[in-house]
Amino acid sequence: MREWKDRVAVVTGGASGIGAGIAQALAEQGMHVVIADIELSEAERVSAALRESGVRSIAVRTDVSDRSSLEALAEKTFSEFGSAHVICNNAGVCLAGAAHESSDEDWRWVFGVNVDGVIHGCQAFIPRLIEQGDGGHVVNTASIGGLLPAGSMLGVYTASKAAVVGISESYAEAIAPHGIGLSILCPGFVNTNLIEAARNRPRELGERPGALEDVLGPGFETAMDPRTLGDWVVRAIREEQLFVFSHPEMRPFVEARFERVMAGFDWAERQKL
């Protein structure tokens, strides 16, 4: 995507953290920004700050796990601005705990936000972008954990982000002929309030005890600033970069993971002997 000024961006989970950083970076390019978040008051705060910078912005309360909420967001965006060009499916949650110790409710909550949220965002906006015929770009937030198993205490989260990677690669190939790009954002530690994600867990799913601070807390001490990551996302959109990593120093760990994958093919070859 080459044109930015007066075009329209939508950012889910835009009220804080990575979402707010991306929204600020896009606004700096002259884009009008829709801030979608389940926490409306915080979304309105970010939106107001963007308006002060000279762009148009609205806040829309959005539950990404609810397909109808994303449809309402798309309808509101197009009724307010008449178009959309950059769609950032960014909202995400996390919980601590081994996969085998996690309840059905744990899986339902994390996959509902992290996976269904991406699917719903793509379903609601991509057909509209195609019909619009003006190109565009989709950014789906996964995690370095989507490519690198993040340890036994983040089993559900890791599984959800691996799903986002696979879903996004499928979408990228399908929408490219329509002039729509896609980037898979795979951040490492970024200075966000992810460890407080349980504050928005639906009551009907019950409480989930877990020391997420103990698992993730130390990593946030030297975490990347969300605004810096927002600038990287802008560059990735401009350069049509598929995978977007925040921490290149993680490369050896990902390479080691794929060496284990390749070892499986070596094993398969030996079975032919």
HELIX and SHEET records of a PDB file:
HELIX    1   1 GLY A   17  GLU A   28  1                                  12    
HELIX    2   2 LEU A   40  GLU A   52  1                                  13    
HELIX    3   3 ARG A   67  PHE A   81  1                                  15    
HELIX    4   4 ALA A   99  GLU A  101  5                                   3    
HELIX    5   5 ASP A  104  ASN A  114  1                                  11    
HELIX    6   6 ASP A  116  GLN A  132  1                                  17    
HELIX    7   7 ILE A  144  GLY A  146  5                                   3    
HELIX    8   8 GLY A  155  ILE A  175  1                                  21    
HELIX    9   9 ALA A  176  HIS A  178  5                                   3    
HELIX   10  10 LEU A  194  ASN A  200  5                                   7    
HELIX   11  11 ARG A  203  LEU A  205  5                                   3    
HELIX   12  12 LEU A  212  LEU A  216  1                                   5    
HELIX   13  13 GLY A  217  THR A  222  5                                   6    
HELIX   14  14 PRO A  226  GLU A  239  1                                  14    
HELIX   15  15 PRO A  248  MET A  250  5                                   3    
HELIX   16  16 ARG A  251  ARG A  270  1                                  20    
SHEET    1   A 7 SER A  57  ARG A  61  0                                        
SHEET    2   A 7 HIS A  32  ASP A  37  1                                        
SHEET    3   A 7 VAL A   8  THR A  12  1                                        
SHEET    4   A 7 VAL A  86  ASN A  89  1                                        
SHEET    5   A 7 GLY A 136  THR A 141  1                                        
SHEET    6   A 7 ILE A 180  CYS A 186  1                                        
SHEET    7   A 7 PHE A 243  PHE A 245  1                                        
END                                                                             
